[in-house]
Protein backbone atom coordinates (compact mmCIF):
# COMPACT_ATOMS: atom_id res chain seq x y z
CA UNK A 1 0.00 0.00 0.00
CA UNK A 2 1.87 3.07 -1.22
CA UNK A 3 -0.84 5.47 -2.40
CA UNK A 4 0.17 8.13 0.12
CA UNK A 5 3.75 8.03 -1.13
CA UNK A 6 2.77 9.62 -4.45
CA UNK A 7 2.65 13.03 -2.78
CA UNK A 8 3.36 14.51 0.61
CA UNK A 9 6.30 16.89 0.25
CA UNK A 10 5.73 19.98 2.42
CA UNK A 11 7.50 23.32 2.52
CA UNK A 12 7.02 25.78 5.40
CA UNK A 13 7.98 29.31 4.39
CA UNK A 14 8.54 31.99 7.06
CA UNK A 15 5.69 30.47 9.06
CA UNK A 16 4.64 32.63 12.01
CA UNK A 17 1.79 32.39 14.53
CA UNK A 18 0.92 35.10 17.05
CA UNK A 19 -1.70 35.07 19.76
CA UNK A 20 -2.03 38.76 20.56
CA UNK A 21 1.40 39.91 21.74
CA UNK A 22 2.65 36.33 22.20
CA UNK A 23 4.55 34.71 19.33
CA UNK A 24 4.09 30.93 19.41
CA UNK A 25 6.02 30.23 16.19
CA UNK A 26 8.34 32.66 14.44
CA UNK A 27 9.75 32.61 10.90
CA UNK A 28 9.86 28.83 10.59
CA UNK A 29 11.39 27.63 7.32
CA UNK A 30 11.45 23.89 6.77
CA UNK A 31 11.37 21.42 3.88
CA UNK A 32 9.68 18.13 4.81
CA UNK A 33 10.64 15.40 2.40
CA UNK A 34 8.09 13.17 0.77
CA UNK A 35 7.77 9.89 2.67
CA UNK A 36 10.06 10.78 5.57
CA UNK A 37 9.44 10.34 9.29
CA UNK A 38 10.04 13.83 10.66
CA UNK A 39 9.78 14.55 14.38
CA UNK A 40 9.17 17.95 15.97
CA UNK A 41 10.94 17.75 19.32
CA UNK A 42 11.01 20.31 22.10
CA UNK A 43 9.88 21.16 25.62
CA UNK A 44 6.41 22.38 26.50
CA UNK A 45 5.82 25.78 24.92
CA UNK A 46 8.48 25.36 22.22
CA UNK A 47 5.93 25.75 19.39
CA UNK A 48 5.93 22.20 18.05
CA UNK A 49 2.18 21.59 18.48
CA UNK A 50 1.38 25.08 17.18
CA UNK A 51 3.36 24.22 14.05
CA UNK A 52 1.51 20.92 13.65
CA UNK A 53 -1.88 22.61 14.07
CA UNK A 54 -1.02 25.17 11.37
CA UNK A 55 -0.01 22.36 9.03
CA UNK A 56 -3.29 20.60 9.80
CA UNK A 57 -5.28 23.79 9.19
CA UNK A 58 -6.72 23.99 12.71
CA UNK A 59 -4.84 27.25 13.38
CA UNK A 60 -4.75 30.21 11.02
CA UNK A 61 -1.34 31.42 9.89
CA UNK A 62 -0.33 34.93 10.95
CA UNK A 63 2.43 35.16 8.33
CA UNK A 64 4.08 32.84 5.84
CA UNK A 65 2.92 29.96 3.69
CA UNK A 66 2.60 26.16 3.56
CA UNK A 67 3.13 24.38 0.25
CA UNK A 68 2.06 20.80 -0.44
CA UNK A 69 3.93 19.47 -3.48
CA UNK A 70 4.47 23.07 -4.60
CA UNK A 71 0.87 24.28 -4.14
CA UNK A 72 -0.12 26.65 -1.32
CA UNK A 73 -2.61 25.19 1.17
CA UNK A 74 -2.42 28.10 3.64
CA UNK A 75 -6.05 29.15 3.12
CA UNK A 76 -7.43 25.63 2.72
CA UNK A 77 -9.75 24.23 5.46
CA UNK A 78 -8.57 21.08 7.28
CA UNK A 79 -10.98 18.72 5.53
CA UNK A 80 -9.76 19.82 2.10
CA UNK A 81 -6.11 19.14 2.98
CA UNK A 82 -6.96 15.45 3.32
CA UNK A 83 -4.31 14.85 6.01
CA UNK A 84 -4.54 12.01 8.52
CA UNK A 85 -4.43 12.84 12.23
CA UNK A 86 -3.59 10.73 15.29
CA UNK A 87 -3.92 12.17 18.79
CA UNK A 88 -2.89 11.03 22.25
CA UNK A 89 -6.51 10.45 23.24
CA UNK A 90 -7.29 8.05 20.33
CA UNK A 91 -10.67 9.79 19.60
CA UNK A 92 -12.31 6.48 18.66
CA UNK A 93 -16.09 6.20 18.54
CA UNK A 94 -16.92 4.01 21.59
CA UNK A 95 -20.21 2.68 20.17
CA UNK A 96 -18.61 1.56 16.88
CA UNK A 97 -16.67 -1.64 16.31
CA UNK A 98 -13.01 -1.57 15.30
CA UNK A 99 -14.04 -2.20 11.67
CA UNK A 100 -16.58 0.61 11.76
CA UNK A 101 -14.06 3.03 13.28
CA UNK A 102 -11.50 2.28 10.60
CA UNK A 103 -14.13 2.49 7.84
CA UNK A 104 -15.51 5.84 9.01
CA UNK A 105 -13.30 8.15 6.86
CA UNK A 106 -14.18 6.09 3.80
CA UNK A 107 -17.89 6.09 4.67
CA UNK A 108 -17.99 9.90 4.84
CA UNK A 109 -16.17 10.01 1.50
CA UNK A 110 -18.93 7.73 0.13
CA UNK A 111 -16.58 5.10 -1.22
CA UNK A 112 -18.13 1.88 -2.59
CA UNK A 113 -18.90 -0.73 0.05
CA UNK A 114 -16.68 -3.38 -1.52
CA UNK A 115 -13.75 -0.96 -1.60
CA UNK A 116 -14.32 -0.06 2.06
CA UNK A 117 -14.40 -3.69 3.16
CA UNK A 118 -11.21 -4.49 1.27
CA UNK A 119 -9.45 -1.42 2.63
CA UNK A 120 -10.47 -2.16 6.21
CA UNK A 121 -9.13 -5.71 5.86
CA UNK A 122 -5.87 -4.25 4.57
CA UNK A 123 -5.63 -1.86 7.50
CA UNK A 124 -6.38 -4.55 10.09
CA UNK A 125 -3.58 -6.60 8.58
CA UNK A 126 -1.25 -3.59 8.59
CA UNK A 127 -1.73 -2.96 12.34
CA UNK A 128 -1.92 -6.68 13.19
CA UNK A 129 -5.47 -6.62 14.54
CA UNK A 130 -7.06 -9.06 12.08
CA UNK A 131 -8.98 -10.89 14.85
CA UNK A 132 -10.25 -7.75 16.61
CA UNK A 133 -12.45 -6.17 13.94
CA UNK A 134 -15.77 -6.81 15.68
CA UNK A 135 -14.67 -5.65 19.15
CA UNK A 136 -15.53 -2.28 20.63
CA UNK A 137 -12.71 0.13 21.56
CA UNK A 138 -13.43 -0.38 25.26
CA UNK A 139 -12.54 -4.05 24.87
CA UNK A 140 -9.02 -3.23 23.67
CA UNK A 141 -5.80 -2.30 25.45
CA UNK A 142 -4.40 1.21 25.10
CA UNK A 143 -1.80 0.04 22.58
CA UNK A 144 -4.45 -1.72 20.49
CA UNK A 145 -6.68 1.37 20.54
CA UNK A 146 -3.78 3.47 19.31
CA UNK A 147 -3.22 1.06 16.44
CA UNK A 148 -6.91 1.33 15.50
CA UNK A 149 -6.58 5.13 15.50
CA UNK A 150 -3.54 4.79 13.25
CA UNK A 151 -5.37 2.45 10.86
CA UNK A 152 -8.31 4.85 10.66
CA UNK A 153 -5.98 7.76 9.90
CA UNK A 154 -4.22 5.84 7.12
CA UNK A 155 -7.16 4.05 5.53
CA UNK A 156 -7.91 6.81 2.98
CA UNK A 157 -4.23 7.01 1.94
CA UNK A 158 -3.51 10.60 3.03
CA UNK A 159 -0.42 12.30 1.62
CA UNK A 160 0.62 13.34 5.14
CA UNK A 161 -0.03 11.83 8.57
CA UNK A 162 0.16 14.19 11.56
CA UNK A 163 0.77 12.60 14.98
CA UNK A 164 0.49 14.73 18.13
CA UNK A 165 2.08 12.97 21.15
CA UNK A 166 0.24 9.77 20.11
CA UNK A 167 1.94 7.48 22.64
CA UNK A 168 1.76 9.80 25.63
CA UNK A 169 -0.98 7.81 27.40
CA UNK A 170 0.91 4.48 27.26
CA UNK A 171 3.24 3.08 29.91
CA UNK A 172 6.95 2.88 29.10
CA UNK A 173 7.07 -0.79 28.07
CA UNK A 174 4.03 -0.48 25.82
CA UNK A 175 5.36 2.77 24.33
CA UNK A 176 8.52 0.99 23.23
CA UNK A 177 6.48 -1.80 21.61
CA UNK A 178 4.19 0.62 19.77
CA UNK A 179 7.18 2.75 18.67
CA UNK A 180 8.63 -0.28 16.88
CA UNK A 181 5.26 -1.05 15.29
CA UNK A 182 4.78 2.54 14.20
CA UNK A 183 8.23 2.69 12.61
CA UNK A 184 7.53 -0.56 10.74
CA UNK A 185 4.15 0.74 9.52
CA UNK A 186 5.78 3.93 8.24
CA UNK A 187 8.33 1.87 6.34
CA UNK A 188 5.55 -0.17 4.75
CA UNK A 189 3.13 2.60 3.75
CA UNK A 190 5.59 5.27 2.57
CA UNK A 191 3.42 8.14 3.83
CA UNK A 192 4.98 11.38 5.11
CA UNK A 193 4.80 11.23 8.94
CA UNK A 194 5.10 14.44 11.00
CA UNK A 195 5.37 13.46 14.64
CA UNK A 196 5.27 15.69 17.74
CA UNK A 197 6.89 14.58 20.98
CA UNK A 198 8.89 15.86 23.95
CA UNK A 199 10.41 12.40 24.48
CA UNK A 200 14.07 12.36 23.40
CA UNK A 201 14.44 8.58 23.19
CA UNK A 202 11.27 8.33 21.13
CA UNK A 203 12.58 10.91 18.68
CA UNK A 204 16.01 9.25 18.40
CA UNK A 205 14.65 5.75 17.86
CA UNK A 206 11.93 6.51 15.29
CA UNK A 207 12.86 9.50 13.14
CA UNK A 208 14.53 9.96 9.79
CA UNK A 209 15.12 13.57 10.84
CA UNK A 210 14.45 15.57 13.98
CA UNK A 211 13.56 19.27 14.30
CA UNK A 212 14.60 20.60 17.71
CA UNK A 213 12.45 23.59 18.66
CA UNK A 214 12.82 26.24 21.33
CA UNK A 215 10.62 29.31 21.99
CA UNK A 216 8.83 29.05 18.65
CA UNK A 217 11.98 28.77 16.56
CA UNK A 218 13.93 25.92 14.98
CA UNK A 219 17.11 25.30 16.95
CA UNK A 220 18.60 22.58 14.73
CA UNK A 221 17.50 20.05 12.10
CA UNK A 222 19.24 16.79 11.26
CA UNK A 223 19.27 13.02 11.47
CA UNK A 224 19.25 11.54 14.99
CA UNK A 225 22.96 10.72 14.66
CA UNK A 226 23.85 14.21 13.40
CA UNK A 227 22.01 15.93 16.24
CA UNK A 228 23.39 13.65 18.92
CA UNK A 229 26.98 13.59 17.73
CA UNK A 230 27.24 17.18 16.44
CA UNK A 231 24.85 19.48 18.34
CA UNK A 232 25.37 23.11 17.39
CA UNK A 233 24.13 24.90 20.52
CA UNK A 234 24.04 24.34 24.25
CA UNK A 235 20.26 23.91 24.12
CA UNK A 236 20.47 21.22 21.42
CA UNK A 237 23.23 19.40 23.31
CA UNK A 238 21.34 19.48 26.61
CA UNK A 239 17.83 18.75 25.34
CA UNK A 240 18.65 15.78 23.10
CA UNK A 241 20.52 13.48 25.44
CA UNK A 242 22.78 14.58 28.28
CA UNK A 243 25.94 16.65 27.99
CA UNK A 244 28.67 18.07 30.17
CA UNK A 245 29.83 21.57 29.23
CA UNK A 246 33.46 22.67 29.27
CA UNK A 247 35.04 26.03 28.49
CA UNK A 248 38.41 25.96 26.77
CA UNK A 249 40.23 29.01 25.32
CA UNK A 250 37.03 31.03 25.47
CA UNK A 251 34.95 28.45 23.56
CA UNK A 252 32.17 26.22 24.90
CA UNK A 253 32.27 22.46 24.29
CA UNK A 254 29.72 19.66 24.84
CA UNK A 255 30.97 16.30 26.09
CA UNK A 256 28.61 13.31 26.29
CA UNK A 257 28.84 11.27 29.55
CA UNK A 258 29.57 8.00 27.72
CA UNK A 259 32.59 9.52 25.96
CA UNK A 260 34.46 10.09 29.21
CA UNK A 261 36.76 7.45 30.70
CA UNK A 262 36.92 7.28 34.49
CA UNK A 263 39.78 5.74 36.48
CA UNK A 264 41.29 6.01 39.97
CA UNK A 265 43.43 9.13 40.33
CA UNK A 266 46.79 8.73 38.63
CA UNK A 267 45.55 6.04 36.22
CA UNK A 268 43.81 8.32 33.73
CA UNK A 269 45.07 8.32 30.15
CA UNK A 270 44.23 10.61 27.26
CA UNK A 271 44.98 14.00 25.77
CA UNK A 272 42.43 15.68 28.05
CA UNK A 273 42.21 14.94 31.78
CA UNK A 274 40.39 16.39 34.78
CA UNK A 275 40.64 15.30 38.40
CA UNK A 276 37.69 15.05 40.73
CA UNK A 277 35.90 13.04 43.39
CA UNK A 278 33.00 10.63 43.00
CA UNK A 279 30.00 12.16 44.75
CA UNK A 280 27.53 9.44 43.77
CA UNK A 281 27.44 6.17 41.86
CA UNK A 282 24.23 4.62 40.53
CA UNK A 283 23.97 1.10 39.12
CA UNK A 284 21.71 0.63 36.06
CA UNK A 285 22.65 -2.95 35.15
CA UNK A 286 24.54 -2.40 31.92
CA UNK A 287 25.70 1.08 32.94
CA UNK A 288 27.30 2.73 35.95
CA UNK A 289 26.42 6.41 36.29
CA UNK A 290 28.93 8.54 38.18
CA UNK A 291 28.41 12.09 39.39
CA UNK A 292 31.87 13.57 39.85
CA UNK A 293 32.69 16.80 41.66
CA UNK A 294 35.42 18.74 39.83
CA UNK A 295 36.85 21.90 41.45
CA UNK A 296 35.83 25.07 39.61
CA UNK A 297 33.26 23.31 37.40
CA UNK A 298 29.69 22.09 37.36
CA UNK A 299 29.38 18.47 38.41
CA UNK A 300 30.47 16.09 35.64
CA UNK A 301 28.35 13.08 34.71
CA UNK A 302 30.08 9.93 33.46
CA UNK A 303 28.41 6.80 32.03
CA UNK A 304 30.63 3.72 32.20
CA UNK A 305 29.95 0.22 30.82
CA UNK A 306 29.45 -2.12 33.78
CA UNK A 307 30.32 -5.20 31.72
CA UNK A 308 33.95 -4.17 31.24
CA UNK A 309 34.72 -5.59 34.66
CA UNK A 310 36.38 -4.16 37.70
CA UNK A 311 34.68 -3.10 40.89
CA UNK A 312 32.59 0.09 40.77
CA UNK A 313 34.35 3.14 42.15
CA UNK A 314 32.66 4.00 45.46
CA UNK A 315 31.59 7.44 46.58
CA UNK A 316 34.50 9.53 47.82
CA UNK A 317 37.03 8.01 45.39
CA UNK A 318 39.45 10.47 43.82
CA UNK A 319 39.40 9.90 40.06
CA UNK A 320 40.78 11.04 36.73
CA UNK A 321 38.39 11.82 33.89
CA UNK A 322 39.83 11.64 30.36
CA UNK A 323 38.56 11.91 26.80
CA UNK A 324 39.79 12.22 23.23
CA UNK A 325 39.90 15.50 21.31
CA UNK A 326 37.17 14.24 18.97
CA UNK A 327 34.78 13.52 21.85
CA UNK A 328 34.24 17.19 22.72
CA UNK A 329 32.07 19.18 20.28
CA UNK A 330 32.57 22.94 19.98
CA UNK A 331 29.27 24.80 20.21
CA UNK A 332 27.95 27.96 18.66
CA UNK A 333 26.67 30.61 21.03
CA UNK A 334 22.92 30.24 21.74
Secondary structure, 3 states (H helix, E strand, C coil): CCHHHHCCCEEEEEEEEEECCEEEEEEEEEEECCCCEEEEECCCCCCHHHHHHHHHCCCCCCEEEEEECCEECCCCCHHHHCCEEEECCCCCCCCCEHHHHHHHHHHHCCCCHHHHHHHHHHHHHHCCCCCCCCCEHHHCCHHHHHHHHHHHHHCCCCCEEEEECCCCCCCHHHHHHHHHHHHHHHHHHCCEEEEEECCHHHHHHHCCEEEEEECCEEEEEECHHHHHHCCCCHHHHHHCCCCEEEEECCEEEEECHHHCEEEECCCCCCCEEEEEEEEEEEECCCEEEEEEECCCCCCEEEEEEHHHCCCCCCCCCEEEEEECHHHEEECCCC
